[in-house]
């Protein structure tokens, strides 16, 4: 997994690029009618019940625009808020608040939706050993915030990108000539390049699991698109050889049944690719 410093660099890049995209040469609407040094205050109004996420990000945005900006939080990331609640008050120049408004809202609306969805999964799985994982099915350029939101919602981050973990999926296996070839080539590659990366291998059936567990270097087996019955058999086959992860169209209504099969993790792309933004609003005080 990536370090906190690396993760923060990703957040900084998001802020810089988003403001470049949105503000460009200047917020002419504000420049035209609001004095440069005019002070303002606004509140973040929650208009829909949710797990709030992105408060710390909002602080970073406003302080990036003006280090003197002051935020008074009325909640913390991960809190359940109801419609009508105030999440924070921001005091800064009026122009700063207006320049940061859209980025903060766009980010927090999506982050809160992801955190809320993740929290629903964690509640379903709370009496099991199984943890919910995100995937790389994220919005391009926005991944760090979406994975941050998953953690806020109580989930666990999978690999961040292609460079921080090895995951041998069906296409890798087929292109490499089979499971044994893919794993052996991967071990050779890691040794040659002096890389210490964990290896996950996807299995499409029980026969492939039997092949994978012959290799002692595997960190986790991805049990992909298995039935409940075959998932139970897979977990029994794997035993304590390595970690187990179920994936493939798992929903809130089926997650508990997969967890009851004994898997360590369930991964769901729906945490990040199938949510509807939470309704939030930034209003002048």
VENSULDA-V651536 format. One line per field, one symbol per residue. phi: phi as a letter, one per 20 degrees, with the letter a starting at -180 (. if undefined). psi: psi as a letter, one per 30 degrees, with the letter a starting at -180 (. if undefined). burial: + if it has 16 or more other ideal C-beta (glycine too) atoms within 10 Angstrom, else -. A space follows every 50 residues. Layout:
phi=???
psi=???
burial=???
This chain:
phi=.ffffffffffffffffffffeelfqefffgfccggefebbbceeedbga efbofffgfffffffbgegcddfdbcgofeddgnfdeadddafffffffe gffffgffffffffffffffffffefecefdedeceedfgncgfffffff fffoedffgfbfedaeceegfgfffeopffffffffgffffgelddcfdd ceddafffffffffdeeeebdeedlefffffgffffffldfafcbebomf dgfdgffffffoffccdbffgddccdgfecbdcfe
psi=llleeeeeeeeeeeeeeeeeeeebflifeeeffkkegkklklkjkkgkkl jkkgeeeeeeeefeejffkkkjkgllkfkkklkflkelkkkaleeeeeef eeeeeeeeeeeeeeeeeeeeeeeegfglfkkkkaagilkkfgeeeeeeee eefgakkakeaffglkjjaeeeeeefgleeeeeeeeeeeeeeghkikkkk kkkfleeeeeeeffkggkekkjjkhlleefeeeeeeeebgellkkkligk leffeeeeeffglelkkjffeffhlkkkjlkjkk.
burial=-+----+--++--++--++---+---+--+---+-----+-+++-+-+-+ +++++-+++++++++---+-+-+++-+++-+---++++-+++++++++++ +-++++++++++++++++++++-++--+-++++++--+---+++++++++ +++++-++++----++++---++--+--+--++--+----------++++ ++++---++--++-+--+-+++++++----+++++-++---+++++++-+ ----++-++-++++++++++++--+-++++-+---
